[in-house]
Amino acid sequence: MLTESIKRILQKIHPDGQYCIGQSGIYWRITDPPEPGAEAPDWFYVLNVPPSINGQMHGSYILWQEYISPLIVLEFVSGNGDEERDKTPWKGKLWIYGQVIHPALYGIYKVNKASVEVYN
């Protein structure tokens, strides 16, 4: 719904189509199995990248292949948001986004309060 609501604006901003909207994993380090090396925000937006790779839409976003960090990362929470504010090194979402992924804006949308916290 978020992507659809801003689609016309994105098309005006990016007439060349060079942006990516994702709702899947952002892989930030190589691990085996791969899941511990990824964060899966509810929504993210990246400038200046092709929307697809080899004709396929991004299934996930791999930082060491793309080299460009997301501009915006959003997490939607129905609880208190403690997991999204976790600063534990190498585990906590706030730490990983702030220290490794480096989006310009990291937002926590509290569904039950219809409010947004934004970190940069």
C-alpha positions in Angstrom: 0.0 0.0 0.0 2.9 2.4 0.8 4.6 1.7 -2.5 1.4 2.1 -4.5 0.6 5.4 -2.7 3.9 7.0 -3.8 4.4 5.3 -7.2 3.5 8.3 -9.3 5.9 10.5 -7.3 8.7 7.9 -7.7 8.1 7.8 -11.4 8.5 11.6 -11.6 11.6 11.6 -9.5 13.1 8.6 -11.3 12.0 8.8 -15.0 14.9 6.4 -15.8 13.4 3.9 -13.3 16.7 3.6 -11.3 15.4 2.9 -7.9 14.5 -0.2 -5.9 11.7 -0.7 -3.4 12.0 -3.8 -1.3 10.1 -5.8 1.3 12.6 -8.6 1.8 16.0 -9.2 3.2 18.9 -6.8 3.2 22.0 -9.0 3.3 24.8 -7.1 5.0 27.3 -9.9 5.7 28.1 -13.4 4.4 27.1 -16.2 6.7 26.2 -19.8 6.4 23.3 -20.2 6.6 22.6 -16.8 5.0 19.8 -15.7 7.4 22.0 -14.5 10.3 23.6 -12.1 7.8 20.4 -10.4 6.8 17.8 -8.0 8.2 14.3 -8.1 6.8 12.7 -4.6 7.1 9.0 -4.3 6.2 9.9 -1.7 3.5 13.0 0.0 2.1 13.8 2.4 -0.7 17.2 2.7 -2.6 18.2 5.4 -5.0 20.3 4.9 -8.2 20.1 1.2 -8.6 18.3 -0.8 -11.3 14.9 -2.2 -10.2 15.9 -5.6 -11.4 19.0 -7.7 -12.0 19.3 -9.7 -15.2 15.6 -9.0 -15.8 14.5 -10.3 -12.4 13.1 -8.1 -9.7 15.2 -8.0 -6.5 14.3 -10.9 -4.4 16.6 -9.5 -1.7 19.1 -6.7 -1.5 22.8 -7.7 -1.2 24.9 -4.7 0.0 28.2 -6.1 -1.2 26.8 -6.5 -4.7 24.9 -3.2 -4.9 27.2 -1.0 -2.9 24.5 1.6 -2.3 22.7 1.6 1.1 19.0 2.2 1.3 17.8 5.7 1.7 14.9 4.7 3.9 14.2 1.6 5.9 10.9 1.1 7.7 9.8 -1.4 10.3 6.2 -1.8 11.2 5.6 -2.9 14.7 2.4 -3.8 16.6 4.2 -4.3 20.0 6.4 -1.9 21.9 9.2 -1.8 19.3 12.0 -3.0 21.6 13.3 -5.4 19.0 13.5 -2.6 16.5 15.4 -0.3 19.0 17.8 -3.0 20.0 21.4 -1.7 20.0 23.1 -5.0 20.8 26.3 -5.2 18.6 26.0 -7.6 15.6 22.4 -8.6 16.6 20.2 -5.6 17.4 18.3 -4.1 14.5 19.1 -0.5 15.5 22.8 -1.4 15.8 22.9 -3.2 12.4 21.0 -0.4 10.6 23.1 2.3 12.2 26.5 0.7 12.1 26.4 -1.5 9.0 23.6 -0.8 6.6 23.6 3.0 7.1 20.2 4.1 5.7 19.8 7.8 5.7 16.5 7.3 7.6 15.4 4.4 9.8 11.8 4.5 10.8 9.8 2.5 13.3 6.1 2.8 12.6 4.0 1.8 15.6 0.8 0.4 14.1 -1.3 0.5 17.3 -0.4 4.2 17.9 -0.2 5.3 14.2 3.1 7.1 15.0 6.6 7.0 13.5 10.0 7.3 15.2 12.8 8.3 12.8 16.5 7.8 13.3 19.3 9.0 11.1 
